[in-house]
Amino acid sequence: MNEELTELYGMIAQLDYEDAYEVQDALSARIKLLTKQKARMMNVGDKVCFEDKNGKHMTGNITKIMRKNIKVQVDDYPHNTWTVHPSFITVVK
């Protein structure tokens, strides 16, 4: 962990209730923005990978990009389409 992050954790530990909620709202907005940016960089047909709930590594192709999730046609199961949040997907080169 870097020095700045350690300092930030110390500052967060000293926040009162109202200020902690303001920080939480700011972090939530930042995470939403980063997720949208990540989804915009993906295209239908891209080869991607992700892990299922059991930790199994899945690869497949994007078939549809929706507002909040992405549909992925999994290679191992050709008749199986997964709906995955963009934060769990990595584009395979």
Order of alpha helices (4+ residues) and beta strands (2+ residues): alpha-alpha-beta-beta-beta-beta-beta
